[in-house]
Amino acid sequence: MTRVIRIIKESFRMVRNNRLRGFIMILGIAIGVTSLAMTVCVSVGVYENVMETVNKQGPDLIQVRPGTDKFNSPAAGSREAVSLRDEDYEAILQHIGNIDSISPVKDRKEIEVKYEDKNTHTRIFGVNPIWGRVRDFNAIRGSFITDEDVASAARVCVIGQIVKKNLFGDADPIGQTIQIMDVPFTVKGELESKGTSSEGRDRDDRIITPFTTYNMRVFRDSPLSQIVIKVKDIDKLYKTVEDVQAVLREQHKIETGEPDDFTMRTPQDLIDMAYGTSRSLIKVLTIIAVITLLVAGIVIMNIMLTSVSARKSEIGIRRALGARKNDILNQFMIECIILSLMGGILGTILGYCGAIILSNLDVSASNLTPLALAAAIVSCCLIAVVFGIYPARKAANQNPVDILRG
Amino acid sequence: MIKIKDIEKTYSKNSVETKVLRGVTFSVQRGEYVAIMGASGSGKSTLMNIIGCLDRPTKGQYELDNINVLQLDDDAISALRNKKFGFVFQQFFLLERTNALDNVLLPLIYTDEYPADAIQQARKLLVNVGLGDRIEYFANELSGGQQQRVAIARSLINNPDVIIADEPTGNLDSESAAEIMKIFSRLHEERRTIIIVTHDRDVAGNAQRILELKDGQIKG
């Protein structure tokens, strides 16, 4: 049994011998680590959420919308602006090389749709298949529109669950023919239910048609509501963004220095958007974690200092019996680290519980990840060392004679 | 084995200097049983602390087994205390909430040669001082005499060259004191070197040789 092991054993024994001190220290650390673990769980959870959104939509995606999102620019309020047209789409196709696939998007609200004697009003989309993948609209029955449908301008459509209910009730819609603006379309699929979007739009009340069909057979010459571009070479994503921007500015004859009359959105914008309110929550949590960890450190220092003066005679005895200064220092540091780690483990568990509560309150929080655990353990040891070293040094540097005489 | 020459010790407090030891010279042979006697304030505890390497003299020379003690650094001095000395104090100085066995084992935490049979050795020492039935008792559950016997067992665990006892009977009733002195006499018979510091002439009478300390100097 080496000296270090004997001192570690002795430290454990002294921790058992000073239960009240230990309890207070564990509590102090636990509170600090709880907030830290919660912060990590929430941060990781939000990050995972964001990344899931980005990855689902594609990290290689550029979206172009008409008008501008920016409030203070001259084009403010022109969100419905008719600034994207078929010619713009064609110009992009012609000039931009780094495109894997692309979908122009058109849509119109409140369109009358009929099936036999029933009718309903819904929103009609004209898109390419890539749009369904990007927006995560999939057919749960039948199939989504295909490239062939687009190429042949087939009169086929995929309907949302609300449309299905309104027109077909419980009957099977697949293969049936419905009238959209008196043009007959064959239903080839049902969309999976998506519920309401964050903007309050019912995402089940819609019909998806091939872009070419929409454009040629239903609404000629209507403006584009969006262009979705999936780039081929992701490394050139931002170069492609610039190129598309240049093409559109050229198309729209926008003078240098004038603002765009369209808005481009990249994965980075998506990340920024997806973080949204979570970002400020993470900031607040981080600040709380730092403060509570600091308080925990002060608690440690205070209790350790009290402990050092309460255990003066113990230190003197050990020194008289042959303990070197470093042996005393090590003993006090090990005791401090033991208690901090115990507090850390307790705090991690509490923090995990806290994160679960938060996730029930609609904040995305991850499970107890190795990262959260590692962060808790590392921070505990760090706090123990930073705030424990001064009291431990004070203990070690006492003169044995002074202690024994006192 | 102990050679002390012209030891002086001066304490300064609030810039007032007090000379406690004024040139103490003596030596102790291996196996000797020496008592250092003196009234309170004569500097006998200071001298004991210096012999036991708990304190350093202001001036003088100290050789222990031909080692110049005063040249050693703090770690070496700590190791020396651990290896060469066994301490018995007036206030016992056991660890509370620690049983007799662990108290006896305490010096072995800091040794470089931890014996494989440490626990058996400690038990044997406790049996030898008559505490075979108190091995698991906490220090604070023992009487004064019993605590001092634990302290003696502790002072022997590292098989020291010198046992240093500072008023070992000072806090004990006469019956316990007599038992403690009997143990010291027995240790002397086992050829151990013992230095005992006391103001009590009866206690000092057990020793082979008495050094009287007066006004910071050895008398006679």
Boltz contact constraints between the chains, C-beta under 6 A:
constraints:
  - contact:
      token1: [A, 1]
      token2: [B, 114]
      max_distance: 6.0
  - contact:
      token1: [A, 6]
      token2: [B, 109]
      max_distance: 6.0
  - contact:
      token1: [A, 10]
      token2: [B, 109]
      max_distance: 6.0
  - contact:
      token1: [A, 17]
      token2: [B, 97]
      max_distance: 6.0
  - contact:
      token1: [A, 314]
      token2: [B, 95]
      max_distance: 6.0
  - contact:
      token1: [A, 317]
      token2: [B, 93]
      max_distance: 6.0
  - contact:
      token1: [A, 320]
      token2: [B, 54]
      max_distance: 6.0
  - contact:
      token1: [A, 320]
      token2: [B, 87]
      max_distance: 6.0
  - contact:
      token1: [A, 321]
      token2: [B, 106]
      max_distance: 6.0
  - contact:
      token1: [A, 321]
      token2: [B, 107]
      max_distance: 6.0
  - contact:
      token1: [A, 322]
      token2: [B, 78]
      max_distance: 6.0
  - contact:
      token1: [A, 322]
      token2: [B, 81]
      max_distance: 6.0
  - contact:
      token1: [A, 322]
      token2: [B, 82]
      max_distance: 6.0
  - contact:
      token1: [A, 322]
      token2: [B, 107]
      max_distance: 6.0
  - contact:
      token1: [A, 322]
      token2: [B, 110]
      max_distance: 6.0
  - contact:
      token1: [A, 323]
      token2: [B, 110]
      max_distance: 6.0
  - contact:
      token1: [A, 324]
      token2: [B, 75]
      max_distance: 6.0
  - contact:
      token1: [A, 324]
      token2: [B, 78]
      max_distance: 6.0
  - contact:
      token1: [A, 327]
      token2: [B, 110]
      max_distance: 6.0
  - contact:
      token1: [A, 400]
      token2: [B, 54]
      max_distance: 6.0
  - contact:
      token1: [A, 401]
      token2: [B, 49]
      max_distance: 6.0
  - contact:
      token1: [A, 401]
      token2: [B, 54]
      max_distance: 6.0
  - contact:
      token1: [A, 401]
      token2: [B, 55]
      max_distance: 6.0
